[in-house]
Amino acid sequence: MSSRQSNTFSIPLFAAMCLVALLVCGCRSTVDRISGNSPPPPPSPSAPLVPPPPPPRHIETSPPDAWERHAPVDYDGSGKELDHTRWRSVLDSKETLARTMLQTDPFISLTEKQAFDLAGKFPPSIMQRFQPFLIRAVSSHIGTAGFEIYLLKNGDLVVIGGALSHHDVPPERRPIVVWLARAPHELCVEFSVAE
């Protein structure tokens, strides 16, 4: 091999070795070329380790169907449908609070003030004869969604949420304020979509 061939061969080899050395050593600029910021200094060995912040809490840990409780098998559809003046969906701005209030129980007793804060005013004739309760219900916010509420002779309350749609309608937890003579014996909650 001549000396000229040896020099030609060694320059690319030397360049490749330098490139490998740079990559292995992790040499980098003290200024980030994209952001223009200096990289953060490495932590000192004596600096205490700070744990990361805890993840944010999320109140709803189960899907809306966890609120559903189907009517007994022997339920024949009878019962007295409650007049619309005796119930109202919780205001959209108060739904998170109402869901939190119903985390453990399917219904709770309310004061008149709580009922007004959650769902607005009710007719005085209803307030004189009945007491307010916050109950679980499942429906949707789409325009064709609604509820039917039935009071059975045995004291059970059946809440049927539904919607009309040609598409899938995801069920949502929709608390309701209802005025009753006494607390329900059982609460049955159902949801369906019809075309």
C-alpha positions as CSV (number, residue, x, y, z in Angstrom):
1,M,0.0,0.0,0.0
2,S,1.4,3.4,-0.9
3,S,1.5,6.3,1.6
4,R,-1.0,8.3,-0.5
5,Q,-3.6,5.5,-0.2
6,S,-3.0,5.2,3.5
7,N,-3.7,8.9,4.1
8,T,-6.9,8.8,2.1
9,F,-8.1,5.9,4.0
10,S,-7.3,7.3,7.4
11,I,-9.1,10.7,7.1
12,P,-12.6,9.2,6.8
13,L,-11.7,6.7,9.5
14,F,-10.5,9.5,11.8
15,A,-13.7,11.6,11.1
16,A,-15.9,8.6,11.9
17,M,-14.0,8.0,15.2
18,C,-14.5,11.6,16.2
19,L,-18.2,11.4,15.5
20,V,-18.5,8.3,17.5
21,A,-16.6,9.9,20.4
22,L,-18.9,12.9,20.3
23,L,-22.0,10.7,20.4
24,V,-20.7,8.5,23.2
25,C,-19.5,11.4,25.4
26,G,-22.8,13.2,25.0
27,C,-21.2,16.5,24.3
28,R,-23.7,19.2,23.8
29,S,-23.9,23.0,23.6
30,T,-24.7,25.0,26.7
31,V,-27.5,26.7,24.9
32,D,-30.5,24.8,23.4
33,R,-30.5,25.6,19.7
34,I,-34.3,25.4,19.4
35,S,-35.5,27.3,22.5
36,G,-32.4,29.4,23.1
37,N,-32.5,28.4,26.8
38,S,-29.7,27.0,28.9
39,P,-30.3,23.4,30.0
40,P,-31.1,23.0,33.7
41,P,-28.2,22.4,36.0
42,P,-27.7,18.9,37.2
43,P,-29.0,18.2,40.7
44,S,-26.5,18.5,43.4
45,P,-25.8,15.3,45.4
46,S,-26.9,17.0,48.7
47,A,-30.1,18.4,47.3
48,P,-33.2,16.7,48.7
49,L,-35.4,14.8,46.3
50,V,-38.8,16.5,45.9
51,P,-41.7,14.1,45.2
52,P,-43.9,14.9,42.2
53,P,-47.3,16.5,43.0
54,P,-50.2,14.0,43.5
55,P,-52.5,13.5,40.5
56,P,-55.7,15.5,40.5
57,R,-58.7,14.0,42.2
58,H,-61.6,12.9,40.0
59,I,-64.9,12.6,41.8
60,E,-66.7,10.3,39.3
61,T,-64.9,7.0,39.5
62,S,-67.6,4.9,37.9
63,P,-69.6,5.2,34.7
64,P,-73.2,6.6,34.6
65,D,-74.6,3.1,34.4
66,A,-73.4,2.6,38.0
67,W,-76.3,4.8,39.0
68,E,-78.8,2.6,37.1
69,R,-80.8,0.2,39.2
70,H,-83.5,-1.6,37.2
71,A,-87.0,-2.0,38.4
72,P,-88.0,-5.3,40.0
73,V,-88.9,-8.1,37.5
74,D,-92.5,-8.1,38.7
75,Y,-92.8,-4.3,38.0
76,D,-95.8,-4.0,35.6
77,G,-95.4,-0.4,34.7
78,S,-98.1,0.7,37.0
79,G,-97.7,3.6,39.4
80,K,-98.7,7.2,39.5
81,E,-96.6,9.4,37.2
82,L,-95.4,12.5,39.2
83,D,-96.6,15.8,37.8
84,H,-93.8,17.9,36.3
85,T,-94.3,20.6,38.9
86,R,-93.0,18.2,41.6
87,W,-89.6,17.6,40.0
88,R,-86.9,19.4,38.1
89,S,-83.4,18.4,36.8
90,V,-80.6,20.0,38.7
91,L,-79.2,23.2,37.0
92,D,-76.2,22.5,34.7
93,S,-74.0,24.8,36.9
94,K,-74.9,22.7,40.0
95,E,-74.6,19.2,38.6
96,T,-71.1,18.5,39.9
97,L,-72.1,19.5,43.4
98,A,-75.2,17.3,43.2
99,R,-73.3,14.3,41.9
100,T,-70.9,14.7,44.8
101,M,-73.8,14.8,47.3
102,L,-75.1,11.5,45.8
103,Q,-71.8,9.7,45.8
104,T,-72.8,7.2,48.4
105,D,-76.6,7.3,48.6
106,P,-79.1,7.1,45.7
107,F,-81.2,9.8,47.3
108,I,-80.9,12.3,50.1
109,S,-83.2,14.7,51.9
110,L,-82.8,18.4,51.2
111,T,-83.8,21.7,52.8
112,E,-85.9,24.1,50.8
113,K,-82.9,26.3,50.4
114,Q,-80.8,23.5,49.0
115,A,-83.6,22.5,46.6
116,F,-83.9,26.1,45.3
117,D,-80.1,26.4,45.0
118,L,-79.9,23.2,43.0
119,A,-82.9,23.4,40.8
120,G,-84.6,26.8,41.1
121,K,-88.0,27.8,42.5
122,F,-91.0,25.4,42.9
123,P,-94.7,26.3,43.2
124,P,-95.7,27.2,46.8
125,S,-98.5,24.6,46.8
126,I,-95.9,21.8,46.3
127,M,-93.7,23.2,49.0
128,Q,-96.5,23.2,51.5
129,R,-97.5,19.5,51.0
130,F,-94.2,17.8,50.2
131,Q,-90.5,17.7,51.2
132,P,-87.6,17.9,48.7
133,F,-85.2,15.1,47.9
134,L,-82.2,14.9,45.6
135,I,-82.2,11.7,43.6
136,R,-80.0,9.9,41.1
137,A,-81.2,9.8,37.5
138,V,-79.5,8.9,34.2
139,S,-80.3,10.6,30.9
140,S,-78.6,13.0,28.5
141,H,-78.2,16.7,27.8
142,I,-79.4,16.3,24.1
143,G,-82.6,18.2,23.3
144,T,-84.8,15.2,22.9
145,A,-83.9,13.7,26.3
146,G,-86.2,13.7,29.2
147,F,-87.6,11.8,32.3
148,E,-90.7,10.0,33.5
149,I,-91.0,9.5,37.2
150,Y,-93.4,7.1,38.8
151,L,-94.3,6.6,42.5
152,L,-95.4,3.1,43.2
153,K,-97.9,2.0,45.9
154,N,-95.1,0.3,47.9
155,G,-93.2,3.6,48.1
156,D,-90.6,2.8,45.4
157,L,-89.7,5.5,43.0
158,V,-89.0,4.6,39.3
159,V,-87.1,7.2,37.2
160,I,-86.9,6.5,33.5
161,G,-84.6,8.6,31.5
162,G,-84.7,8.5,27.8
163,A,-83.9,10.2,24.5
164,L,-85.0,10.1,20.9
165,S,-82.1,9.7,18.4
166,H,-80.9,7.8,15.4
167,H,-77.4,7.7,16.9
168,D,-75.8,6.4,20.0
169,V,-76.5,8.7,23.0
170,P,-74.1,8.3,25.8
171,P,-75.8,8.2,29.2
172,E,-75.0,10.8,31.8
173,R,-75.6,11.2,35.5
174,R,-78.4,13.8,35.8
175,P,-79.5,14.4,39.4
176,I,-83.1,15.5,40.0
177,V,-84.8,17.4,42.8
178,V,-88.2,15.8,43.5
179,W,-90.8,16.7,46.1
180,L,-92.4,13.7,47.9
181,A,-94.5,13.0,50.9
182,R,-91.8,10.8,52.4
183,A,-88.4,9.3,51.4
184,P,-88.7,6.6,48.7
185,H,-88.5,3.0,49.9
186,E,-86.3,2.1,46.9
187,L,-85.1,4.1,43.9
188,C,-85.1,2.4,40.5
189,V,-83.2,4.2,37.7
190,E,-83.3,3.3,34.0
191,F,-82.2,4.8,30.7
192,S,-83.0,4.0,27.1
193,V,-82.8,5.5,23.6
194,A,-85.5,5.1,21.0
195,E,-85.4,6.0,17.3
